[in-house]
Amino acid sequence: MAEDTGEMLETLLDTLFIGEERLSVAELRRRAVAEDMPSQVQLSIDTLPEGEYAQDEVLDALHTHTVITPPSS
C-alpha cells in the first residue's frame, strides 16, 4: 500500500512540475490548489521549509515526513 501511495505522489508531483525544473513552496501550494490535489498532498506541501525544490527533493522530503509523522487514525 505504501508503494502505491509513493507512486501516486510521484504522479501528482509530475503534474505540478510540468515544464519546471525547480519550484518554490509557494508555487507548489498554488499549483496543488489549482489542480485540486487531495488535501493530504496539500497539507504535506505545507510541511516543507520555504525554499525552492526539484521534484526529487520534494518527493524525498514528503516521504521523510510521512515516515516521521504517520497519518493519524
N, C-alpha and C positions, 0 to 999 in steps of 0.2 A: 504494500500500500504506500509506504513512504517513497518508494521508487516512482510510482505513478504520480505522486504529488510533486516530486522533483521534476519529472518530465513535463507536467502541466505548467509548473512555474517557469521552466525554461521556454516553453512555447509562448506563454504570456509575455515574458521578457523580450522574446523575439519581436513581438508586436510593438512593444514600447521603443525598441532600439532601431526600428526600420530607418535606414538611411543615416544613422548616427553612430559614431564610434564611442563617444562618452556623453553622459547626461548628468546634469545636476540633480540633486534630490528633489528640488522644487519642480523641475521639468518632469522627472519621473512621476511625481504626485499628480501633476496636471494631466499628463498623458494617461495615467491609470484611471483617473476620474473620467476623462473624455472617452476612454474605451470601455467604460462601465465594468471595470475589473471587479472580481469578488472582493468583498470588504476585507477579508483576511489578507489579501495581497496588498491592498491599500494600507492597512494597519502595519504590515511588515515593512513597507517602504518608509512609513513614518518613524520606524525604529533606527533607520540609518543615520549616522552622523552626517552633518552637512558636508557637502563637497561634490566633486564630480567623480563618476564611476563608469568603468567599462562594464559591459554586460556580465562578463565572468566574475568581476569583483562584486557586483550586486548579488549574483547567484550564490557566491561563496558566503557573503555577509548574511544573506537571508537564511541559508542552510545553517550557519553557525548559530544564529538567533533561535531558529526552530529547535536545534539540539539543546541549547542552553535553557530556553523557555518553552517547554512543551505546552501545547494548547490545553486550556482548562476545560474540564468536562462539566 
